[in-house]
Amino acid sequence: MTSPGRNRTIALAFLLSLALLPTGCGSSSGGAGGGEPPDYERALAGSPPPLAALHEQANEILPGGVDAYERRIEALAGYPIVVNFWASWCGPCRYEFPVLQKLSTRYGKRVAFLAVNVQDADDDAADFLREEPVPYPSYRDADKEILQGLGGLGGLPDNAFYNREGELCHLKQGPYPQDEELEADLRRFALDEECESG
């Protein structure tokens, strides 16, 4: 039988070990990866003009709603497209951002990356993008019109995959359980073009 003093010592040691564990929500970067973002300028140098135009609008929150979004999708004909739906207040979105940073660096000269900022305050979104920059713009979707137009139910994050003809192949609703699954869907639906409706 253990003494009460020994039990208190074990409990105290356990609580201290919990306090030392890293937490995603409390990290200064706001995301899961932490650390410095990739060197986008170097990695994406020499991108084709339509993709370079996206990179020039990195971290911008663009107005225009559904019409502007659809015009951009049309303008990217010839390139597969990955669109991330996010908000600064969405914990799983923050966790997913470092994965998108890496993927947009790795594939950004072949695949068009876009984002849609859903029901977010512009200042909060801009602050978050300063912490977790990405090499592509986001379209403002204050009323969820873009997301719901694709069949999204409103939960975040969502990720949409378009083929080279601008057809929506797949909409993944909700967060990916594993980082590798996002890249697998990118390769499957954007690069290999295994197109599925909705």
N, C-alpha and C positions, 0 to 999 in steps of 0.2 A: 504494500500500500504506500502510495507517495504522500509526502507531507504537504500541508497547505502552502508552505513557503516555496517548495519546489514547483507546485502547480502555478503559483503566481509568477515565478521566474520563467517558466515555459510559456505562459500566456503573454508575458511582456516581450519575450524574444520573438514570438510569433507576430505581435502587433508591430514591432520595430521592423521586421522583415517586410511586412505589407507596406509600411510607410516608405521603404526604399525602392519599391517596385516602380518602374516607369509607367506613366499614364499618358495615353494618346491625347486626351482632352486637355491636359495641363501643359503640354509641350508648347514651347514658344513658337514653333513653326506651324502649329495648328493641324498638322497632318500626321500620318503614321510614320513617314519616313524620316522626318527631321533632317537636319543638316542642310547643306547648300543645294539649290536646284541645279540641274544640268547646265552646261554652257551651250545654250540654244544657238547663239550666233555662230559659233564654230561648227556645231553638229549639223546645222541646217543650211549652211552656206552652199550656194549653188542649186537651191530648190527651184523647180519649174515655176514660171511666173505666177500661175494661179495659187500655188501653195505659198510662194514667197509673199504674196499679197496678204495672206492670212497671218504670216509671221510678223509682218509690219504692223498688224493691228493687235499684237500680243497684249493680253490683259485688259483690253478695252471692253466696256459694256456698251453694246450697240443698240440703238432704238430701232423701231420699225415693226416689231411684232411679227405676226405670221407672214405678211407679205415680204418683208425684208429677208426673213429666214428662208422662205421658199425661193426667192430670187438668188440667194447665195448658193443653195443646193443646185439650182439649175446652172449657175455660173461655174460650178466645179465639175461639170460633165467631163468624163474621161478619167476621173480619179475616184477611188473608193473613199467613203466618208465615214468617220466615227464622230458621233455627237454625244457629249456628256451633259446631262441635265443635273444641275446642282444648286445649292444655296449655302450661304455662309453659316446659317443656323443648323444645318444638317450634319450631325456627327459622322454618319457613314460616308457622306460626301467628302468631308475633310480627310477621312482615312484613305479614300480612293485617290485623292489628288496626287500623292507622290508616285503612284503607279502610272497615272496618266502623264505625269512629267516624263517618266522614263520611256513610256511607249511613244509619246509624241516626238521625243528626241531620236529614238531608234527608227521609227517608220515615217517621220514627218516629211521626208523627201519623196515618198511614194503614196502616202495616204493623207487626205485632208482631215484635220482635226478641227472641230468646232465645239462650242458649248452653248448651253441655254441656262441662264440664271433665273430661277423660278421663285416668284413671290419673296423677293429679297429687297432690303433697303440698299440703294445704290452705294451709300457710304460704307455699309458693312461689307458688301461684295468687294468694293475697291480695296478696303483694308485687308481683306482676306487674300486677294490676289497679290498684294504687296508682300505678304508672308509666303505665299505659295504660287509664284508666277508660273504661267504656262505660255507657250509660244503661239497662241491662237486667241481669237476674240470670243466673247459670249454675247448672245442676244438676250435682251431683257424680255421676260415672260411673266409680267406682273399678275396676269389673270389665268395663267396656265393654258392659254389658248394654243400655244405651239405644242406643248406636251399632250394635251387632250386630243388635239388634231391627229396625233400619231397613234392614239389608242392608249396613252398612258393614263393610269388611274390616279396619279397625283402623289404617290409615294416617291421618295428620292433616296439615293441617286437612281437615275435610269440612264441607259446607254443605247443609242440607236446606231444601226449599221446599214449603210447604203452601198449599193454596187456602183459601178462606173457609169451606169445610165441614170443614176439618181433615184433608183427605186429602193424603197425601204425593204431591207431583207430581214431584219430582226430587231425587236425592241426588248432589251433585257430590263425588266422592272425590278427595282430593289438592288441592294448591294451584292457584290460577288463574295461568296464565302472565302475564296482563295484568290490572291492576286493573279496567279497564273491563269485563272479561268477567264479573266478579262482579255489577256493577250491571246488565249486560245480562240475566243469569239472574234477578236479582231482578225486573226489569221483565217478563221473559217468563213466569216461572212464578208469581210472587206477584201482580203487578198485572194482567197480561194473561191470567193463568190458563190458559196453554197446558199443561194438566195431562198429565203422563206418569206412568205407574206406576213406582215405584222409581227 
